[in-house]
């Protein structure tokens, strides 16, 4: 599942995001969702979230436990 639909993302989920500084390289950062920042129901580049670490990025991969 990719991270383009807001309905698929909930606080507490383990995800991989691309941080703003890593958009050129596409490097993924793993973390746990703290807040969902995108208001629209979908976003082509991924839903923007704040991780528990405080980092902000767009969700690329949702990990299933």
N, CA, C and O atoms as CSV, one atom per row, in Angstrom:
chain,resi,resn,atom,element,x,y,z
A,1,UNK,N,N,0.848,-1.189,0.000
A,1,UNK,CA,C,0.000,0.000,0.000
A,1,UNK,C,C,0.889,1.246,0.000
A,1,UNK,O,O,1.831,1.348,0.785
A,2,UNK,N,N,0.580,2.174,-0.877
A,2,UNK,CA,C,1.357,3.416,-0.880
A,2,UNK,C,C,0.672,4.423,0.047
A,2,UNK,O,O,-0.381,4.131,0.614
A,3,UNK,N,N,1.252,5.572,0.195
A,3,UNK,CA,C,0.738,6.540,1.158
A,3,UNK,C,C,-0.018,7.683,0.534
A,3,UNK,O,O,0.055,8.807,1.029
A,4,UNK,N,N,-0.757,7.427,-0.561
A,4,UNK,CA,C,-1.429,8.530,-1.249
A,4,UNK,C,C,-2.854,8.778,-0.745
A,4,UNK,O,O,-3.441,9.811,-1.066
A,5,UNK,N,N,-3.425,7.848,0.041
A,5,UNK,CA,C,-4.793,8.018,0.540
A,5,UNK,C,C,-4.774,8.281,2.043
A,5,UNK,O,O,-4.239,7.487,2.817
A,6,UNK,N,N,-5.364,9.406,2.443
A,6,UNK,CA,C,-5.377,9.798,3.855
A,6,UNK,C,C,-6.077,8.752,4.728
A,6,UNK,O,O,-5.689,8.541,5.878
A,7,UNK,N,N,-7.111,8.096,4.180
A,7,UNK,CA,C,-7.888,7.116,4.948
A,7,UNK,C,C,-7.042,5.904,5.361
A,7,UNK,O,O,-7.384,5.212,6.319
A,8,UNK,N,N,-5.935,5.643,4.640
A,8,UNK,CA,C,-5.085,4.487,4.944
A,8,UNK,C,C,-4.097,4.759,6.077
A,8,UNK,O,O,-3.448,3.837,6.571
A,9,UNK,N,N,-3.982,6.016,6.488
A,9,UNK,CA,C,-2.934,6.408,7.432
A,9,UNK,C,C,-3.554,6.813,8.766
A,9,UNK,O,O,-4.488,7.613,8.819
A,10,UNK,N,N,-3.015,6.246,9.835
A,10,UNK,CA,C,-3.508,6.538,11.182
A,10,UNK,C,C,-2.312,6.781,12.099
A,10,UNK,O,O,-1.248,6.201,11.881
A,11,UNK,N,N,-2.463,7.623,13.117
A,11,UNK,CA,C,-1.380,7.780,14.101
A,11,UNK,C,C,-1.031,6.418,14.711
A,11,UNK,O,O,-1.911,5.609,15.004
A,12,UNK,N,N,0.270,6.188,14.894
A,12,UNK,CA,C,0.728,4.927,15.449
A,12,UNK,C,C,1.190,3.930,14.405
A,12,UNK,O,O,1.815,2.926,14.746
A,13,UNK,N,N,0.888,4.193,13.116
A,13,UNK,CA,C,1.319,3.283,12.046
A,13,UNK,C,C,2.813,3.425,11.785
A,13,UNK,O,O,3.373,4.517,11.885
A,14,UNK,N,N,3.449,2.308,11.449
A,14,UNK,CA,C,4.856,2.296,11.027
A,14,UNK,C,C,4.885,2.587,9.527
A,14,UNK,O,O,4.245,1.886,8.743
A,15,UNK,N,N,5.621,3.615,9.134
A,15,UNK,CA,C,5.661,4.035,7.732
A,15,UNK,C,C,7.087,4.369,7.304
A,15,UNK,O,O,7.981,4.515,8.138
A,16,UNK,N,N,7.283,4.487,6.003
A,16,UNK,CA,C,8.515,5.055,5.445
A,16,UNK,C,C,8.120,6.325,4.707
A,16,UNK,O,O,7.187,6.329,3.905
A,17,UNK,N,N,8.846,7.403,4.992
A,17,UNK,CA,C,8.546,8.697,4.375
A,17,UNK,C,C,9.777,9.219,3.650
A,17,UNK,O,O,10.900,8.795,3.919
A,18,UNK,N,N,9.547,10.148,2.726
A,18,UNK,CA,C,10.633,10.917,2.128
A,18,UNK,C,C,10.596,12.294,2.766
A,18,UNK,O,O,9.604,13.014,2.653
A,19,UNK,N,N,11.685,12.659,3.439
A,19,UNK,CA,C,11.789,13.983,4.050
A,19,UNK,C,C,12.056,15.018,2.966
A,19,UNK,O,O,12.546,14.679,1.889
A,20,UNK,N,N,11.734,16.283,3.246
A,20,UNK,CA,C,11.938,17.371,2.290
A,20,UNK,C,C,13.380,17.381,1.779
A,20,UNK,O,O,13.612,17.527,0.579
A,21,UNK,N,N,14.342,17.227,2.681
A,21,UNK,CA,C,15.757,17.287,2.287
A,21,UNK,C,C,16.179,16.087,1.435
A,21,UNK,O,O,17.218,16.134,0.775
A,22,UNK,N,N,15.378,15.011,1.443
A,22,UNK,CA,C,15.720,13.797,0.697
A,22,UNK,C,C,14.902,13.634,-0.585
A,22,UNK,O,O,14.960,12.582,-1.221
A,23,UNK,N,N,14.138,14.665,-0.975
A,23,UNK,CA,C,13.290,14.527,-2.156
A,23,UNK,C,C,14.094,14.264,-3.422
A,23,UNK,O,O,13.642,13.520,-4.291
A,24,UNK,N,N,15.286,14.867,-3.543
A,24,UNK,CA,C,16.124,14.648,-4.733
A,24,UNK,C,C,16.581,13.198,-4.821
A,24,UNK,O,O,16.521,12.585,-5.887
A,25,UNK,N,N,17.038,12.651,-3.694
A,25,UNK,CA,C,17.591,11.291,-3.692
A,25,UNK,C,C,16.503,10.228,-3.555
A,25,UNK,O,O,16.693,9.089,-3.981
A,26,UNK,N,N,15.372,10.591,-2.966
A,26,UNK,CA,C,14.309,9.616,-2.736
A,26,UNK,C,C,14.577,8.706,-1.541
A,26,UNK,O,O,13.907,7.686,-1.374
A,27,UNK,N,N,15.561,9.073,-0.705
A,27,UNK,CA,C,15.913,8.262,0.459
A,27,UNK,C,C,14.731,8.178,1.429
A,27,UNK,O,O,14.097,9.188,1.737
A,28,UNK,N,N,14.443,6.964,1.907
A,28,UNK,CA,C,13.317,6.757,2.818
A,28,UNK,C,C,13.779,6.783,4.264
A,28,UNK,O,O,14.871,6.322,4.594
A,29,UNK,N,N,12.925,7.333,5.122
A,29,UNK,CA,C,13.155,7.355,6.556
A,29,UNK,C,C,11.989,6.632,7.214
A,29,UNK,O,O,10.830,6.951,6.948
A,30,UNK,N,N,12.287,5.659,8.072
A,30,UNK,CA,C,11.223,4.914,8.749
A,30,UNK,C,C,10.866,5.597,10.055
A,30,UNK,O,O,11.710,6.211,10.709
A,31,UNK,N,N,9.582,5.476,10.424
A,31,UNK,CA,C,9.138,6.041,11.685
A,31,UNK,C,C,7.688,5.701,11.946
A,31,UNK,O,O,7.043,4.978,11.186
A,32,UNK,N,N,7.196,6.248,13.054
A,32,UNK,CA,C,5.813,6.017,13.471
A,32,UNK,C,C,5.053,7.338,13.358
A,32,UNK,O,O,5.529,8.374,13.821
A,33,UNK,N,N,3.873,7.298,12.741
A,33,UNK,CA,C,3.072,8.506,12.522
A,33,UNK,C,C,2.594,9.087,13.854
A,33,UNK,O,O,2.008,8.382,14.675
A,34,UNK,N,N,2.854,10.387,14.055
A,34,UNK,CA,C,2.307,11.104,15.208
A,34,UNK,C,C,1.097,11.943,14.785
A,34,UNK,O,O,0.048,11.895,15.427
A,35,UNK,N,N,1.251,12.716,13.698
A,35,UNK,CA,C,0.165,13.584,13.212
A,35,UNK,C,C,0.063,13.469,11.695
A,35,UNK,O,O,1.064,13.269,11.008
A,36,UNK,N,N,-1.156,13.598,11.182
A,36,UNK,CA,C,-1.386,13.670,9.733
A,36,UNK,C,C,-1.549,15.143,9.391
A,36,UNK,O,O,-2.423,15.818,9.935
A,37,UNK,N,N,-0.705,15.642,8.488
A,37,UNK,CA,C,-0.700,17.077,8.187
A,37,UNK,C,C,-1.488,17.426,6.928
A,37,UNK,O,O,-1.973,18.551,6.805
A,38,UNK,N,N,-1.626,16.492,5.995
A,38,UNK,CA,C,-2.397,16.750,4.772
A,38,UNK,C,C,-3.885,16.717,5.100
A,38,UNK,O,O,-4.361,15.781,5.742
A,39,UNK,N,N,-4.614,17.730,4.664
A,39,UNK,CA,C,-6.056,17.810,4.936
A,39,UNK,C,C,-6.893,17.113,3.868
A,39,UNK,O,O,-7.972,16.599,4.165
A,40,UNK,N,N,-6.401,17.092,2.617
A,40,UNK,CA,C,-7.193,16.501,1.531
A,40,UNK,C,C,-7.208,14.969,1.646
A,40,UNK,O,O,-6.300,14.390,2.242
A,41,UNK,N,N,-8.229,14.308,1.083
A,41,UNK,CA,C,-8.347,12.846,1.209
A,41,UNK,C,C,-7.279,12.073,0.449
A,41,UNK,O,O,-7.038,10.903,0.747
A,42,UNK,N,N,-6.630,12.714,-0.537
A,42,UNK,CA,C,-5.583,12.031,-1.305
A,42,UNK,C,C,-4.555,13.053,-1.789
A,42,UNK,O,O,-4.871,14.229,-1.969
A,43,UNK,N,N,-3.324,12.589,-1.996
A,43,UNK,CA,C,-2.270,13.444,-2.536
A,43,UNK,C,C,-1.351,12.570,-3.372
A,43,UNK,O,O,-0.880,11.535,-2.899
A,44,UNK,N,N,-1.090,12.976,-4.613
A,44,UNK,CA,C,-0.327,12.139,-5.547
A,44,UNK,C,C,1.104,11.874,-5.080
A,44,UNK,O,O,1.675,10.838,-5.420
A,45,UNK,N,N,1.691,12.788,-4.310
A,45,UNK,CA,C,3.074,12.611,-3.860
A,45,UNK,C,C,3.160,11.951,-2.489
A,45,UNK,O,O,4.256,11.732,-1.973
A,46,UNK,N,N,2.013,11.634,-1.898
A,46,UNK,CA,C,2.002,11.017,-0.570
A,46,UNK,C,C,1.454,11.969,0.470
A,46,UNK,O,O,1.632,13.184,0.383
A,47,UNK,N,N,0.787,11.401,1.451
A,47,UNK,CA,C,0.209,12.193,2.541
A,47,UNK,C,C,1.333,12.689,3.444
A,47,UNK,O,O,2.208,11.913,3.829
A,48,UNK,N,N,1.313,13.972,3.782
A,48,UNK,CA,C,2.348,14.540,4.639
A,48,UNK,C,C,2.019,14.233,6.098
A,48,UNK,O,O,0.899,14.460,6.556
A,49,UNK,N,N,3.012,13.713,6.819
A,49,UNK,CA,C,2.826,13.356,8.230
A,49,UNK,C,C,3.999,13.857,9.064
A,49,UNK,O,O,5.085,14.122,8.547
A,50,UNK,N,N,3.754,13.981,10.367
A,50,UNK,CA,C,4.826,14.231,11.332
A,50,UNK,C,C,5.072,12.916,12.053
A,50,UNK,O,O,4.138,12.309,12.578
A,51,UNK,N,N,6.317,12.477,12.080
A,51,UNK,CA,C,6.673,11.255,12.781
A,51,UNK,C,C,6.844,11.543,14.269
A,51,UNK,O,O,6.945,12.702,14.672
A,52,UNK,N,N,6.876,10.494,15.079
A,52,UNK,CA,C,7.082,10.671,16.518
A,52,UNK,C,C,8.432,11.312,16.810
A,52,UNK,O,O,8.614,11.923,17.863
A,53,UNK,N,N,9.381,11.178,15.884
A,53,UNK,CA,C,10.700,11.805,16.029
A,53,UNK,C,C,10.645,13.316,15.788
A,53,UNK,O,O,11.605,14.030,16.076
A,54,UNK,N,N,9.503,13.803,15.254
A,54,UNK,CA,C,9.361,15.224,14.934
A,54,UNK,C,C,9.645,15.535,13.478
A,54,UNK,O,O,9.370,16.642,13.015
A,55,UNK,N,N,10.199,14.564,12.742
A,55,UNK,CA,C,10.501,14.781,11.326
A,55,UNK,C,C,9.195,14.789,10.527
A,55,UNK,O,O,8.226,14.118,10.881
A,56,UNK,N,N,9.196,15.574,9.430
A,56,UNK,CA,C,8.018,15.689,8.576
A,56,UNK,C,C,8.374,15.209,7.177
A,56,UNK,O,O,9.402,15.589,6.618
A,57,UNK,N,N,7.505,14.365,6.620
A,57,UNK,CA,C,7.750,13.875,5.266
A,57,UNK,C,C,6.470,13.326,4.663
A,57,UNK,O,O,5.421,13.283,5.306
A,58,UNK,N,N,6.586,12.906,3.405
A,58,UNK,CA,C,5.438,12.335,2.693
A,58,UNK,C,C,5.540,10.815,2.707
A,58,UNK,O,O,6.590,10.242,2.416
A,59,UNK,N,N,4.423,10.175,3.054
A,59,UNK,CA,C,4.400,8.714,3.180
A,59,UNK,C,C,4.565,8.058,1.815
A,59,UNK,O,O,3.849,8.382,0.867
A,60,UNK,N,N,5.518,7.131,1.726
A,60,UNK,CA,C,5.756,6.356,0.502
A,60,UNK,C,C,5.367,4.887,0.705
A,60,UNK,O,O,4.883,4.241,-0.225
A,61,UNK,N,N,5.576,4.360,1.915
A,61,UNK,CA,C,5.283,2.955,2.194
A,61,UNK,C,C,4.618,2.854,3.557
A,61,UNK,O,O,5.063,3.474,4.523
A,62,UNK,N,N,3.538,2.061,3.628
A,62,UNK,CA,C,2.896,1.764,4.906
A,62,UNK,C,C,3.281,0.327,5.270
A,62,UNK,O,O,3.015,-0.602,4.508
A,63,UNK,N,N,3.904,0.149,6.432
A,63,UNK,CA,C,4.347,-1.179,6.866
A,63,UNK,C,C,3.236,-1.838,7.657
A,63,UNK,O,O,2.564,-1.194,8.462
A,64,UNK,N,N,3.049,-3.123,7.423
A,64,UNK,CA,C,2.033,-3.880,8.157
A,64,UNK,C,C,2.708,-4.728,9.196
A,64,UNK,O,O,3.701,-5.399,8.915
A,65,UNK,N,N,2.174,-4.704,10.396
A,65,UNK,CA,C,2.788,-5.460,11.494
A,65,UNK,C,C,2.328,-6.900,11.496
A,65,UNK,O,O,2.745,-7.680,12.351
